[in-house]
Amino acid sequence: MRFGYWMPVFGGWLRNVPDEGMEASWAYTKRLAQRSEQIGYSLSLIAELNMNDIKGPGAPTLDAWSTAAALAAVTEELELMVAVRPNFHHPALFAKAAANIDQIAGGRLALNVVSSWWADEAKRYGLQFDQHDDRYARTGEWLKMVEGLWSEAEFDFQGRYYSAERAICSPKPVKHPTIYAGGESEAAKTMIANQCDAYVMHGDPADAIRPKIANMAERREAAGKPPMQYGMAAYAIVRDSEAEAKRELARITEVKELPAGYDNFDQWLSGTQLEREMKIQEYAVSNRGLRPNLVGTPEQLRERIEEYEDAGLDLLLLQMSPQEEEMERFAAQVIKAPVTA
């Protein structure tokens, strides 16, 4: 299993806890990235939103791509999995900028292609916002443009959304960045199976993840493509006793009143086609992060992680709070824990 983590570009992950002790700042981000390389994390996911989905739209939010370029220059091994939303980036110009960041990183850039869900954000910035299946049609065409510019000396393209005539991207990426994407609709799965390298999922129990991986593997084989990688979001709480872990879980999930970001959560629910019913209690942690139940003692977490490995999962994308302190604990007690006979 590879262990990755969400970079806290929003200043935290808990919608019911206003101050988590990790500001949205370059200083915190740089320190976290450099330390994470030393303690066993192989990847960081850098989310892309112009407004703050966790703490409320007006709260500080770091820009994903300038942050990624800076981190590329101050890290050595960390894979930088940066979210990109096709309706916010022209593919030809994006391909050029991303290739340059990959050059800085020495081949460590990866994309997390996200077909946007936040209509209000797009409206505020004067950008196109497509309906559900159209978003994936745009994403598919956008990826063709990016891939073409990364692979051909001069690239011509004429599509429904984009066009290019003898467009040039030089220098090209050091190596082809891994393309991650997620989605649970038929349109999303079809696009991902045909055009991406890895499938990332919201959190769910291992018995729910197993058939999702099997289904995508079948789609991938039918498309004549090589096997995919599989990742999942999860929120982790590790403590010396199960009682301690459950007390922390109770603290972060208690809802006394709906916070500032609730309207965004409600909009997201109305704009997606999820396979499983969402519960209001899950508002506390994004991306269904509590469903994997990575809450308990080191031994309990290792057992659950083994179940996910058995289901075919390759990568855990972890959120914790406060991120720096909890990542240290998780690394010492779960990632690097000695194996007993």
Salt bridges, closest charged atoms under 4 A:
GLU20 OE2 - LYS55 NZ 2.45
GLU48 OE1 - ARG85 NE 3.25
GLU48 OE2 - HIS89 NE2 2.54
ASP53 OD2 - ARG15 NH2 2.97
GLU79 OE1 - ARG2 NH1 2.85
ASP120 OD2 - ARG124 NE 3.00
GLU121 OE1 - ARG85 NH1 2.41
ASP130 OD2 - ARG138 NE 2.51
ASP133 OD1 - HIS132 ND1 2.93
ASP134 OD1 - ARG160 NH2 3.84
GLU147 OE1 - HIS176 NE2 2.49
GLU154 OE1 - ARG166 NE 3.00
GLU184 OE2 - LYS212 NZ 2.96
GLU184 OE2 - ARG288 NH2 2.63
GLU186 OE1 - ARG219 NH2 2.93
ASP204 OD2 - LYS212 NZ 3.05
ASP204 OD1 - ARG276 NE 2.79
ASP204 OD2 - ARG288 NH2 3.17
ASP204 OD1 - ARG291 NH1 3.38
GLU242 OE2 - LYS246 NZ 3.42
GLU248 OE2 - ARG251 NH2 2.90
GLU275 OE2 - LYS189 NZ 2.56
GLU282 OE2 - ARG291 NE 2.58
GLU299 OE2 - ARG302 NH2 3.72
ASP310 OD2 - ARG210 NH2 2.99
GLU324 OE2 - ARG31 NE 2.96
GLU326 OE1 - ARG239 NH1 2.99
GLU326 OE1 - ARG329 NE 3.55
GLU328 OE2 - ARG35 NE 2.51
